[in-house]
């Protein structure tokens, strides 16, 4: 890691105290498939209220890292703590209760095509609460309103644009009011204007609701627009090569791969 990256790593996001509560703690994490190391010795922390970005080129393990952080994969080594609890040590109802406190939006949106947007958002509320039908429906519409989709509540996913599907995915991820949201490639496949609108939405939600975001993306404009801090993975290094404020990394990093990524230069 470059000296500039190390210096940037300790910087708190704007309006965020350096001593803020740790929402995610990753320690010496490693992942291997069929004897092949994807990455190793990955460590970082995500603080309350910030937008933390996991970035890097194709094949570096960004989405794999996200899946480890939400418990879909078991690491080869290391640990993940969510909201102060060791994910691997949590089992049964304790693990289910912990995972209900996070929300996930997948790259495709992962909406059920036969259900309206309101029904998609209402589904986790029905699954995990005892609220009556009227209250569930009201909550679903409130969540859709937060992402600007109030007028589309009764539409099916196939009737929506790509940007609207992404927004609906975020609404469903927020259905149970989780303090921590994970977004997988939210800007992928979107035109620049739609992508910029989604970036503004993410920043607004973080500011207005105090939600903590972990965002996996390789979209440079989005990284610079929304990221308070980031870690950069590298396929060749099999781990983290930079950490800190992405704008400072762009301007100050001396690592050739980091500079090439942020300045769109061929290595």
N, C-alpha and C positions, 0 to 999 in steps of 0.2 A: 504494500500500500504506500502511496506517495506521502511525503511529509505534509503537503497541502491537504490531502484527504484526511490524514490523521488529525490535523488541526480542525478541519471542518466537522469531524465526527462528533466533537463535543458540543457543538453549537446547538442551542435550543431554537425551535421555530419561533417566528414572530409571535409575540404575546404569550409564549409558552415558557414557564420556568424550567430551568435545567433540572431541578429536583422533582419534577412532576412524577406522578404515579406511573410505574411501569405496567403496561397492559399486556405486553408480550415480551418474554425473555427467551432467546434462542442461545443455547450454549453448546459449542463444539459439535454442531450437528454434521452428520455424514450420511450419505445415501449411496447405495450400490445396487445395481441390477445385474444379475447373472455374473457376478464377480467384477463388473466394470464400475469404477468409481465415478459417480456423477459430480459430487462435490464432497468436501470434508472440511472440518474445523471452521464451520460457519457459526459466527456469534454476533449478536446484536440485540438491542432492546428497542421497543416501540413505546413511546410515552403517551399518556392520556391526551386526547384532543388533537393529535397531530395526524398529518397525512404522510405515511411512510411508504416509500416506493421501492419495490424490488425490480431491478432493471438488469439489462444485459442482452447480448446477442442471442440468436436462435440456438437452441440446443444447450444452453448453459445451465439449465435446471431451475428456471424461475417458477414454472408451474408445479414442478416436483416439490420445490421448497414450500409453496403454498399448501399443497396437499399434506405435507408433513405437519405444517402448522395447525391444520384443522382436523388432524387425526385420521385422515384417509389412508396414509402410509405410516408404517413404523420405521423409525430411523435405524441405520446400521450402528450408529453411535451418537451420543449426545442427548440433549433433552430440549423440550419445549414447555414453557410455562405460559398458560393463558390466565389472565386475571388473577395472578398469584398462585395458581394451582398447577402442579405438574401433570401434564396431560396423560403421560404414560402410566402414572400411578393411580389415576382416577378410573374407576370401573363401575359397571352397572348403572344404577340411578345417579350416582355422583357424576359419572362421565356424561350421561345424557343431560343432566342439569347444567353442567359446565358448557356443553356444546349448544344448548339453547340460548346461551348468553352471547353467541356470536351469530353473524349473518354472512351469507356468501352469495355473491353474484357471479355466475359463470359466464364465460366469454359469449356463449350462444344465447344467453338469457335463461335457457332451460325452462321455459314456460310450458305448461300443458296446453297443447293446441286445441283441445276440445272444450276448454274452459275460458270464460271471459277473463279480462284482467282483474276485475274485482274478485272473481272466484279463485284465481291464482293466488292473489295476495291473502285472501281469507283462509286458504287451506292450512297454513301453519298455525294460524290462530285457532282454528277448529281442532287441529290435531293436539295442541299443547295447552289449551285453556278450557275452562268450563263456562265461558261466556255464552249468553244466549245468542240466537241467530241475528237478532237486530243489532246487538252490540258488535258482533263480529263484522257484519256488513258495514257498519259505520266506521269502524277502525280501518277496514280495508280501503274505504274511500278517502279517509284522512291520509293514509300513506300514499295513495295515488295522487292526492292533491299536493303533497310535499314534493313530488317529482314532476309536477305539471301535467298530470294525466287525468284530471277529474272528468273531462269530457269524453274520455275514451274508456271509462270503466266497464261498459257493456260490450266492448269490441273484443274480437278474438285476436290472438297473436298474429295470425296470417294476414290480418287487415292492417297491420302496423308497419311503419318504417323501421329500419334497423335501430335508429336512435331511440325510438319509442319503446322498442323491445328491451333495450338496455336499461332505460329508465324504469320500466315495469319490473325488471329483474332486481333493481335496487329497491324498489318499493316492497317487493316480497321479502327481500333480505332484511328489511327493517320491520317486518310485521310484528315481531315480538319485542320491539324496542331494545335491541341488543346494543351494548355500549361499544362494541367492536365489530367492524365490517371488513370483510375481505372481498376485493374485486379482482377478477381475473380478466386481464386485457379489456378493460371497459371501452377503449376507443378503437379497438380492432375493427376494420371493415367500414368505418364511418368516414364521411367526407369531412374536410377541415372545419366547415362551419358547424356541423352537427357535433363533431368532436369537441370543439371549443365550448359549445353550449353544455355538453356533459361535464366538461372540466369545471365550468362555473357552478353547476349543480353540486358537484362533489365538494367544492370549497364552501359553498353556502351551507350545506348540510353539516360539515365539520364545524363551521363557525356558529351556526344557529342552534344546533342540537348538541354540540359538544361531542359528537361521535368521533371515535378514533378509526382511521382507515388504514388498511394495508392493501396497497395496489400493486399488482403485477402488470408491468407493461414494458414495451420497448419503443413506444411512441415518444420521440424526443420532445415535441411541443407540449404534450400532456405532462411529461415529467417536469419540465421547467415551469409549467403553469400551476400545477397542484402540489408538487412535492415539497414538504418541509425538510425531510431528510430522506436519504436513500442508501441502499447497499447495491453495489454492482457486482454481479457474478460473471465469471469468465470461464468458458469451456476448456481452454487450454490450461489455465491455472487450477481448475477444479475447485474453485472457491471464490471468496470475496477479494476483489482487487481494489475497491474504493468504498468509502463510506463518508457521508456528510451531506451538507446542503448541495443539491445538484447544481445550483447556479455558481457556487464557489468552485465546485469540481470542474465545471466548464471553463472557468477563467484561470484557475490556479494549478490544476493537477499537472504533474510532469510525467505521469505514467502514459506510455504511448498508446495503449489500448483505450484508456479512459479518454484521452485527448481526441483520439480518432472517433470515438462514439459521439461525444458531445459536439464535435466540430464537423461531423459527417465527412470524415476523411478516410481514404483507403489506407489500410495498414501496410 
